[in-house]
Amino acid sequence: MIPFVFILVPAVALSQIQEGVKAPPTEQFLRQELSDDSTVAEFPGGLTALRTVIGNKINTRKIKAAKGRITSKAKFAININGEIEELTVTGDNESLNQELAKVIKSLKMKWKPGTYKNNPVKTWFIFPLHMNFE
């Protein structure tokens, strides 16, 4: 059985503005502000480095009952200190979900926090993972 790992470009979203920054009054206003006055959290080395680190740490031998294409999606927050918190993982295969959660929890590198109007904020990050087993 040879697994093929496909790590898609993670989706990033800004949420839960903290540290005394007043949240914008509407979703439309938030979208406008995000384009000009905000940044998302950044993994050291960028998204390519994140995909490489996670891909190298996934232990495919721990994934049980894997046939065909299976998917998993990790959602987590990067707090104002650049640390991962509030991790949830969902997907087709519970052992893949557990392995992805274990790998993400093992990441000890600090992220550069996202900002809103030059203030650090908590940002949400979605990391999809697709694997094919033959």
C-alpha positions as protocol buffer text, in pm:
chain_id: "A"
residue {
  index: 1
  type: MET
  ca { x: 0 y: 0 z: 0 }
}
residue {
  index: 2
  type: ILE
  ca { x: 165 y: 327 z: -113 }
}
residue {
  index: 3
  type: PRO
  ca { x: 9 y: 646 z: 18 }
}
residue {
  index: 4
  type: PHE
  ca { x: 19 y: 966 z: -179 }
}
residue {
  index: 5
  type: VAL
  ca { x: -10 y: 1283 z: 20 }
}
residue {
  index: 6
  type: PHE
  ca { x: -177 y: 1586 z: -131 }
}
residue {
  index: 7
  type: ILE
  ca { x: -161 y: 1890 z: 86 }
}
residue {
  index: 8
  type: LEU
  ca { x: -371 y: 2171 z: -52 }
}
residue {
  index: 9
  type: VAL
  ca { x: -309 y: 2537 z: 4 }
}
residue {
  index: 10
  type: PRO
  ca { x: -436 y: 2610 z: 353 }
}
residue {
  index: 11
  type: ALA
  ca { x: -720 y: 2854 z: 388 }
}
residue {
  index: 12
  type: VAL
  ca { x: -663 y: 3140 z: 623 }
}
residue {
  index: 13
  type: ALA
  ca { x: -925 y: 3359 z: 789 }
}
residue {
  index: 14
  type: LEU
  ca { x: -907 y: 3645 z: 1036 }
}
residue {
  index: 15
  type: SER
  ca { x: -1134 y: 3622 z: 1337 }
}
residue {
  index: 16
  type: GLN
  ca { x: -1189 y: 3718 z: 1697 }
}
residue {
  index: 17
  type: ILE
  ca { x: -1014 y: 4050 z: 1717 }
}
residue {
  index: 18
  type: GLN
  ca { x: -850 y: 4095 z: 2058 }
}
residue {
  index: 19
  type: GLU
  ca { x: -623 y: 4319 z: 2264 }
}
residue {
  index: 20
  type: GLY
  ca { x: -848 y: 4623 z: 2278 }
}
residue {
  index: 21
  type: VAL
  ca { x: -919 y: 4643 z: 1906 }
}
residue {
  index: 22
  type: LYS
  ca { x: -1286 y: 4709 z: 1851 }
}
residue {
  index: 23
  type: ALA
  ca { x: -1444 y: 4468 z: 1602 }
}
residue {
  index: 24
  type: PRO
  ca { x: -1589 y: 4626 z: 1286 }
}
residue {
  index: 25
  type: PRO
  ca { x: -1971 y: 4657 z: 1293 }
}
residue {
  index: 26
  type: THR
  ca { x: -2052 y: 4450 z: 983 }
}
residue {
  index: 27
  type: GLU
  ca { x: -1914 y: 4157 z: 788 }
}
residue {
  index: 28
  type: GLN
  ca { x: -1890 y: 4371 z: 475 }
}
residue {
  index: 29
  type: PHE
  ca { x: -1685 y: 4632 z: 662 }
}
residue {
  index: 30
  type: LEU
  ca { x: -1462 y: 4353 z: 800 }
}
residue {
  index: 31
  type: ARG
  ca { x: -1388 y: 4228 z: 448 }
}
residue {
  index: 32
  type: GLN
  ca { x: -1295 y: 4581 z: 338 }
}
residue {
  index: 33
  type: GLU
  ca { x: -1070 y: 4629 z: 639 }
}
residue {
  index: 34
  type: LEU
  ca { x: -898 y: 4294 z: 589 }
}
residue {
  index: 35
  type: SER
  ca { x: -770 y: 4390 z: 249 }
}
residue {
  index: 36
  type: ASP
  ca { x: -606 y: 4715 z: 364 }
}
residue {
  index: 37
  type: ASP
  ca { x: -541 y: 4708 z: 738 }
}
residue {
  index: 38
  type: SER
  ca { x: -470 y: 4347 z: 827 }
}
residue {
  index: 39
  type: THR
  ca { x: -234 y: 4059 z: 784 }
}
residue {
  index: 40
  type: VAL
  ca { x: -280 y: 3689 z: 849 }
}
residue {
  index: 41
  type: ALA
  ca { x: -56 y: 3478 z: 1070 }
}
residue {
  index: 42
  type: GLU
  ca { x: 257 y: 3348 z: 897 }
}
residue {
  index: 43
  type: PHE
  ca { x: 435 y: 3018 z: 955 }
}
residue {
  index: 44
  type: PRO
  ca { x: 817 y: 3049 z: 960 }
}
residue {
  index: 45
  type: GLY
  ca { x: 923 y: 2987 z: 601 }
}
residue {
  index: 46
  type: GLY
  ca { x: 570 y: 3031 z: 464 }
}
residue {
  index: 47
  type: LEU
  ca { x: 300 y: 2790 z: 351 }
}
residue {
  index: 48
  type: THR
  ca { x: 540 y: 2572 z: 154 }
}
residue {
  index: 49
  type: ALA
  ca { x: 746 y: 2514 z: 469 }
}
residue {
  index: 50
  type: LEU
  ca { x: 430 y: 2430 z: 666 }
}
residue {
  index: 51
  type: ARG
  ca { x: 317 y: 2177 z: 404 }
}
residue {
  index: 52
  type: THR
  ca { x: 664 y: 2022 z: 400 }
}
residue {
  index: 53
  type: VAL
  ca { x: 687 y: 1993 z: 778 }
}
residue {
  index: 54
  type: ILE
  ca { x: 341 y: 1839 z: 813 }
}
residue {
  index: 55
  type: GLY
  ca { x: 391 y: 1608 z: 514 }
}
residue {
  index: 56
  type: ASN
  ca { x: 720 y: 1480 z: 656 }
}
residue {
  index: 57
  type: LYS
  ca { x: 578 y: 1419 z: 1003 }
}
residue {
  index: 58
  type: ILE
  ca { x: 264 y: 1227 z: 901 }
}
residue {
  index: 59
  type: ASN
  ca { x: 316 y: 858 z: 986 }
}
residue {
  index: 60
  type: THR
  ca { x: 110 y: 674 z: 725 }
}
residue {
  index: 61
  type: ARG
  ca { x: 159 y: 341 z: 905 }
}
residue {
  index: 62
  type: LYS
  ca { x: -69 y: 470 z: 1182 }
}
residue {
  index: 63
  type: ILE
  ca { x: -359 y: 530 z: 942 }
}
residue {
  index: 64
  type: LYS
  ca { x: -598 y: 236 z: 961 }
}
residue {
  index: 65
  type: ALA
  ca { x: -864 y: 121 z: 714 }
}
residue {
  index: 66
  type: ALA
  ca { x: -735 y: 358 z: 448 }
}
residue {
  index: 67
  type: LYS
  ca { x: -847 y: 281 z: 95 }
}
residue {
  index: 68
  type: GLY
  ca { x: -871 y: 523 z: -192 }
}
residue {
  index: 69
  type: ARG
  ca { x: -879 y: 893 z: -123 }
}
residue {
  index: 70
  type: ILE
  ca { x: -926 y: 1012 z: 235 }
}
residue {
  index: 71
  type: THR
  ca { x: -939 y: 1367 z: 358 }
}
residue {
  index: 72
  type: SER
  ca { x: -890 y: 1549 z: 682 }
}
residue {
  index: 73
  type: LYS
  ca { x: -921 y: 1916 z: 773 }
}
residue {
  index: 74
  type: ALA
  ca { x: -750 y: 2085 z: 1067 }
}
residue {
  index: 75
  type: LYS
  ca { x: -883 y: 2415 z: 1195 }
}
residue {
  index: 76
  type: PHE
  ca { x: -685 y: 2604 z: 1455 }
}
residue {
  index: 77
  type: ALA
  ca { x: -618 y: 2953 z: 1583 }
}
residue {
  index: 78
  type: ILE
  ca { x: -288 y: 3136 z: 1598 }
}
residue {
  index: 79
  type: ASN
  ca { x: -299 y: 3355 z: 1908 }
}
residue {
  index: 80
  type: ILE
  ca { x: -136 y: 3694 z: 1953 }
}
residue {
  index: 81
  type: ASN
  ca { x: 179 y: 3521 z: 2083 }
}
residue {
  index: 82
  type: GLY
  ca { x: 215 y: 3313 z: 1764 }
}
residue {
  index: 83
  type: GLU
  ca { x: 107 y: 2986 z: 1928 }
}
residue {
  index: 84
  type: ILE
  ca { x: -139 y: 2727 z: 1800 }
}
residue {
  index: 85
  type: GLU
  ca { x: -459 y: 2686 z: 2003 }
}
residue {
  index: 86
  type: GLU
  ca { x: -817 y: 2561 z: 1968 }
}
residue {
  index: 87
  type: LEU
  ca { x: -732 y: 2277 z: 1729 }
}
residue {
  index: 88
  type: THR
  ca { x: -1012 y: 2066 z: 1581 }
}
residue {
  index: 89
  type: VAL
  ca { x: -965 y: 1804 z: 1312 }
}
residue {
  index: 90
  type: THR
  ca { x: -1244 y: 1646 z: 1108 }
}
residue {
  index: 91
  type: GLY
  ca { x: -1246 y: 1411 z: 814 }
}
residue {
  index: 92
  type: ASP
  ca { x: -1318 y: 1073 z: 655 }
}
residue {
  index: 93
  type: ASN
  ca { x: -1080 y: 860 z: 861 }
}
residue {
  index: 94
  type: GLU
  ca { x: -1046 y: 890 z: 1239 }
}
residue {
  index: 95
  type: SER
  ca { x: -688 y: 758 z: 1248 }
}
residue {
  index: 96
  type: LEU
  ca { x: -582 y: 1018 z: 988 }
}
residue {
  index: 97
  type: ASN
  ca { x: -760 y: 1287 z: 1193 }
}
residue {
  index: 98
  type: GLN
  ca { x: -572 y: 1176 z: 1505 }
}
residue {
  index: 99
  type: GLU
  ca { x: -237 y: 1167 z: 1323 }
}
residue {
  index: 100
  type: LEU
  ca { x: -289 y: 1515 z: 1175 }
}
residue {
  index: 101
  type: ALA
  ca { x: -387 y: 1651 z: 1518 }
}
residue {
  index: 102
  type: LYS
  ca { x: -76 y: 1493 z: 1673 }
}
residue {
  index: 103
  type: VAL
  ca { x: 149 y: 1645 z: 1406 }
}
residue {
  index: 104
  type: ILE
  ca { x: 0 y: 1994 z: 1437 }
}
residue {
  index: 105
  type: LYS
  ca { x: 26 y: 1982 z: 1817 }
}
residue {
  index: 106
  type: SER
  ca { x: 394 y: 1887 z: 1778 }
}
residue {
  index: 107
  type: LEU
  ca { x: 473 y: 2207 z: 1585 }
}
residue {
  index: 108
  type: LYS
  ca { x: 668 y: 2417 z: 1833 }
}
residue {
  index: 109
  type: MET
  ca { x: 775 y: 2695 z: 1598 }
}
residue {
  index: 110
  type: LYS
  ca { x: 614 y: 3029 z: 1675 }
}
residue {
  index: 111
  type: TRP
  ca { x: 413 y: 3190 z: 1401 }
}
residue {
  index: 112
  type: LYS
  ca { x: 418 y: 3560 z: 1322 }
}
residue {
  index: 113
  type: PRO
  ca { x: 75 y: 3666 z: 1455 }
}
residue {
  index: 114
  type: GLY
  ca { x: -183 y: 3823 z: 1230 }
}
residue {
  index: 115
  type: THR
  ca { x: -260 y: 4190 z: 1273 }
}
residue {
  index: 116
  type: TYR
  ca { x: -556 y: 4423 z: 1243 }
}
residue {
  index: 117
  type: LYS
  ca { x: -475 y: 4794 z: 1224 }
}
residue {
  index: 118
  type: ASN
  ca { x: -121 y: 4711 z: 1337 }
}
residue {
  index: 119
  type: ASN
  ca { x: -241 y: 4530 z: 1650 }
}
residue {
  index: 120
  type: PRO
  ca { x: -180 y: 4155 z: 1696 }
}
residue {
  index: 121
  type: VAL
  ca { x: -499 y: 3949 z: 1673 }
}
residue {
  index: 122
  type: LYS
  ca { x: -601 y: 3586 z: 1688 }
}
residue {
  index: 123
  type: THR
  ca { x: -638 y: 3443 z: 1338 }
}
residue {
  index: 124
  type: TRP
  ca { x: -795 y: 3116 z: 1226 }
}
residue {
  index: 125
  type: PHE
  ca { x: -618 y: 2878 z: 992 }
}
residue {
  index: 126
  type: ILE
  ca { x: -763 y: 2583 z: 799 }
}
residue {
  index: 127
  type: PHE
  ca { x: -527 y: 2313 z: 677 }
}
residue {
  index: 128
  type: PRO
  ca { x: -684 y: 2054 z: 441 }
}
residue {
  index: 129
  type: LEU
  ca { x: -506 y: 1724 z: 383 }
}
residue {
  index: 130
  type: HIS
  ca { x: -587 y: 1467 z: 113 }
}
residue {
  index: 131
  type: MET
  ca { x: -422 y: 1125 z: 86 }
}
residue {
  index: 132
  type: ASN
  ca { x: -463 y: 847 z: -167 }
}
residue {
  index: 133
  type: PHE
  ca { x: -404 y: 485 z: -65 }
}
residue {
  index: 134
  type: GLU
  ca { x: -375 y: 208 z: -322 }
}
